Amino acid sequence: MPEGPSILLMKESLQKFAGKKVVESHGNAKFDKAILEKKVLKEIRTFGKQTYLVFDEIAVRVHLLMFGSYSVDEQTKPDKSLRLSLIFKQGGFYFYNCSVKLVDSEFLANIDWEADVMSNQWNPEKAKQKLIAHPKMLVCDALMNQDIFSGVGNIIKNEVLFRISVQPESLLGNLPSEKLDELIAEARNYSFDFLTWKREFMLKKHWLVHNRSVCPKCGEKLIRKQTGLGKRRSFYCLTDQKLY
């Protein structure tokens, strides 16, 4: 599943269509695509792993899920995979094997934009209050909770926890206040590092523990385990990461 930084890169590739009028719309998304034709794409917004194509009174929410993808200016997958395409006078874009839904302006207004770790509106104090309110939550679940850290996915989770020396099955309520501050700060810091490395096609080279077998600090074998409510893969070191 693409994480927040990858979605920002997608937004960049679609940005040239902002302010342009839709000429044609196609795909097997379950709504009337024709209502988008002759409308101007006013803005492209992202919220974590979600993308919003904003028109006057409505928006299209796109979530790539686990196996979704997109292309620009050329359809690269068969019609059966095409959820939505928007064609403009010059070029267009295509979404495949993903969730595509119509939402209204009220829906957009109710989004907590301050929860997006890569947004200029990111509010670390609000994030901390949310963490404090869930003392029995595992830290791995907290990082993957899109209401707290919108945009954080499994790669970011594993790398952040190694950076701050915390095991994924630690309880939030057991973390000292300064460790919560580290968690919040590194969730944002690593997300921007991820963006830089992804843009340079160097992301995997910078992984310290994700999909690795040996701790880069002590050389001991890393634990590989499904953790948390979502049973997502965690990679961590028993020596260099503490269980709280």
C-alpha positions as CSV (number, residue, x, y, z in Angstrom):
1,M,0.0,0.0,0.0
2,P,1.5,3.4,-1.0
3,E,2.4,5.6,2.0
4,G,1.9,9.3,2.3
5,P,5.2,10.3,0.5
6,S,4.3,8.2,-2.5
7,I,0.9,9.9,-2.7
8,L,2.5,13.3,-2.7
9,L,4.7,12.2,-5.6
10,M,1.5,11.1,-7.4
11,K,-0.1,14.5,-6.7
12,E,3.0,16.2,-8.3
13,S,2.6,14.2,-11.5
14,L,-1.2,15.1,-11.7
15,Q,-0.7,18.8,-10.8
16,K,-0.5,19.9,-14.4
17,F,-4.2,19.1,-14.8
18,A,-5.4,21.4,-12.0
19,G,-7.5,24.3,-13.4
20,K,-8.3,22.3,-16.6
21,K,-11.7,21.2,-17.8
22,V,-12.6,17.5,-18.1
23,V,-13.4,16.5,-21.6
24,E,-14.2,12.8,-21.1
25,S,-14.4,10.4,-18.1
26,H,-14.4,6.6,-18.2
27,G,-13.9,3.6,-15.9
28,N,-15.9,1.1,-13.9
29,A,-16.1,3.1,-10.6
30,K,-19.7,2.8,-9.3
31,F,-21.0,6.3,-10.0
32,D,-22.0,8.2,-13.1
33,K,-18.7,9.4,-14.5
34,A,-20.4,11.7,-17.0
35,I,-21.2,14.2,-14.2
36,L,-17.5,15.1,-14.2
37,E,-17.4,16.0,-17.8
38,K,-17.2,19.8,-18.6
39,K,-16.3,20.4,-15.0
40,V,-13.0,22.1,-14.0
41,L,-10.6,20.3,-11.8
42,K,-10.1,23.1,-9.3
43,E,-7.6,21.4,-7.0
44,I,-5.8,18.2,-6.1
45,R,-5.5,17.6,-2.3
46,T,-4.0,14.8,-0.4
47,F,-4.7,13.5,3.1
48,G,-2.3,10.8,4.1
49,K,-2.9,7.9,1.7
50,Q,-5.9,9.5,0.1
51,T,-6.2,11.8,-2.9
52,Y,-9.0,14.2,-3.5
53,L,-9.8,15.6,-7.0
54,V,-11.8,18.7,-6.1
55,F,-14.5,20.2,-8.3
56,D,-17.1,22.8,-7.5
57,E,-19.5,21.0,-5.2
58,I,-18.1,17.5,-5.3
59,A,-14.8,15.7,-5.2
60,V,-13.5,12.3,-6.1
61,R,-11.7,10.4,-3.4
62,V,-9.0,8.0,-4.6
63,H,-7.4,5.4,-2.4
64,L,-4.9,3.1,-4.0
65,L,-5.3,0.4,-1.4
66,M,-2.9,-2.5,-1.6
67,F,-2.5,-3.0,-5.3
68,G,-3.8,0.2,-6.9
69,S,-1.8,2.2,-9.4
70,Y,-2.0,5.1,-11.8
71,S,-0.6,6.4,-15.1
72,V,-0.5,9.8,-16.8
73,D,-1.2,10.6,-20.4
74,E,-1.5,6.9,-21.5
75,Q,-3.7,4.0,-20.4
76,T,-1.3,1.3,-19.4
77,K,-3.7,-1.4,-18.1
78,P,-6.8,-3.1,-19.5
79,D,-10.3,-1.6,-19.2
80,K,-11.3,-4.2,-16.6
81,S,-8.7,-2.7,-14.2
82,L,-9.6,0.9,-15.0
83,R,-11.6,2.5,-12.1
84,L,-11.5,6.1,-13.5
85,S,-9.9,8.1,-16.2
86,L,-10.2,11.8,-16.7
87,I,-9.3,13.1,-20.1
88,F,-8.5,16.7,-20.7
89,K,-7.8,18.7,-23.9
90,Q,-4.2,17.8,-23.5
91,G,-3.5,14.5,-21.8
92,G,-5.2,12.8,-18.9
93,F,-4.7,10.4,-16.0
94,Y,-5.9,6.9,-15.2
95,F,-6.5,5.0,-11.9
96,Y,-6.4,1.2,-11.7
97,N,-7.5,-1.4,-9.1
98,C,-8.3,1.1,-6.4
99,S,-11.1,2.7,-4.5
100,V,-12.7,5.6,-6.3
101,K,-15.7,7.4,-4.7
102,L,-17.6,10.6,-5.0
103,V,-17.8,12.8,-1.9
104,D,-19.3,16.3,-1.3
105,S,-17.9,19.5,0.1
106,E,-19.2,18.7,3.6
107,F,-17.2,15.5,3.6
108,L,-14.0,17.5,2.8
109,A,-14.8,20.1,5.5
110,N,-15.0,17.3,8.2
111,I,-11.6,15.9,7.5
112,D,-9.0,16.5,10.3
113,W,-6.3,17.9,8.0
114,E,-4.1,18.5,11.0
115,A,-3.6,14.7,11.3
116,D,-1.6,14.5,8.0
117,V,2.0,14.1,9.0
118,M,3.3,15.7,5.8
119,S,0.8,18.6,5.8
120,N,1.7,22.2,6.6
121,Q,-1.4,21.9,8.9
122,W,0.2,19.0,10.9
123,N,-0.5,19.5,14.6
124,P,1.9,17.5,16.8
125,E,0.2,18.6,20.0
126,K,-3.1,17.2,18.9
127,A,-1.4,14.0,17.9
128,K,0.1,13.8,21.4
129,Q,-3.3,14.2,23.1
130,K,-4.7,11.4,20.9
131,L,-1.8,9.1,22.0
132,I,-2.3,10.0,25.7
133,A,-6.0,9.1,25.3
134,H,-5.1,5.5,24.4
135,P,-2.7,4.2,27.0
136,K,-3.5,0.5,26.2
137,M,-2.8,0.9,22.5
138,L,0.3,-0.7,21.1
139,V,2.7,1.8,19.6
140,C,2.7,-0.1,16.3
141,D,-1.0,0.3,16.1
142,A,-0.8,4.0,17.0
143,L,1.6,4.7,14.1
144,M,-0.6,2.9,11.7
145,N,-3.8,4.7,13.0
146,Q,-4.7,7.1,10.2
147,D,-6.7,9.3,12.6
148,I,-3.5,10.0,14.5
149,F,-0.7,9.7,11.8
150,S,-2.4,10.0,8.5
151,G,0.0,8.9,5.8
152,V,2.2,6.6,7.9
153,G,2.4,3.0,6.6
154,N,4.3,-0.1,7.5
155,I,7.7,1.0,6.2
156,I,7.6,4.3,8.1
157,K,6.4,2.5,11.2
158,N,9.3,0.1,11.3
159,E,11.9,2.7,10.6
160,V,10.5,5.2,13.1
161,L,10.5,2.7,15.9
162,F,14.1,1.7,15.2
163,R,15.1,5.4,15.1
164,I,13.6,6.0,18.6
165,S,14.7,2.6,20.0
166,V,11.2,1.3,20.9
167,Q,9.8,-2.2,20.3
168,P,6.5,-2.3,18.3
169,E,4.5,-4.1,21.0
170,S,5.2,-1.4,23.7
171,L,2.1,0.2,25.2
172,L,1.6,3.9,24.7
173,G,0.8,4.4,28.3
174,N,4.2,3.1,29.3
175,L,6.2,5.5,27.1
176,P,7.7,8.5,28.9
177,S,6.4,11.9,27.7
178,E,9.7,12.6,25.9
179,K,9.5,9.3,24.1
180,L,6.1,10.2,22.8
181,D,7.5,13.5,21.6
182,E,10.3,11.5,19.7
183,L,7.6,9.3,18.2
184,I,5.6,12.2,16.9
185,A,8.7,14.1,15.6
186,E,10.2,11.1,13.8
187,A,6.9,10.1,12.2
188,R,7.1,13.4,10.3
189,N,10.9,13.5,9.9
190,Y,11.1,10.0,8.4
191,S,8.1,10.7,6.1
192,F,10.0,13.6,4.5
193,D,13.2,11.5,4.3
194,F,11.1,8.8,2.6
195,L,9.9,11.5,0.1
196,T,13.5,12.6,-0.7
197,W,14.8,9.0,-1.1
198,K,11.8,8.0,-3.1
199,R,12.3,10.9,-5.5
200,E,15.9,9.8,-5.9
201,F,15.0,6.1,-6.4
202,M,17.1,5.4,-3.3
203,L,14.4,4.4,-0.7
204,K,15.3,0.8,-0.2
205,K,19.0,1.5,0.1
206,H,18.2,3.6,3.2
207,W,16.1,1.0,5.0
208,L,17.7,0.1,8.4
209,V,15.3,-2.6,9.5
210,H,12.4,-2.9,7.2
211,N,12.8,-6.1,5.2
212,R,16.2,-6.6,6.8
213,S,17.6,-9.5,8.7
214,V,20.4,-8.0,10.8
215,C,20.5,-5.0,13.1
216,P,22.7,-2.3,11.7
217,K,23.8,-1.3,15.2
218,C,24.7,-4.5,17.0
219,G,24.7,-7.1,14.3
220,E,22.2,-9.3,16.0
221,K,19.4,-11.0,14.1
222,L,16.3,-8.9,13.8
223,I,12.9,-10.2,15.0
224,R,10.4,-10.5,12.2
225,K,6.9,-10.7,13.5
226,Q,3.3,-9.9,12.7
227,T,2.2,-7.4,15.4
228,G,-0.8,-5.3,16.3
229,L,-4.4,-5.4,15.4
230,G,-3.7,-5.4,11.7
231,K,-1.0,-8.2,12.0
232,R,1.4,-6.2,9.9
233,R,5.0,-7.2,9.6
234,S,7.4,-5.7,12.1
235,F,11.2,-5.8,12.0
236,Y,13.0,-4.9,15.2
237,C,16.0,-5.5,17.5
238,L,15.6,-6.9,21.0
239,T,18.9,-5.3,22.0
240,D,18.6,-1.8,20.5
241,Q,14.9,-1.3,20.9
242,K,13.2,-1.3,24.3
243,L,9.9,-2.9,25.3
244,Y,7.9,-0.4,27.4
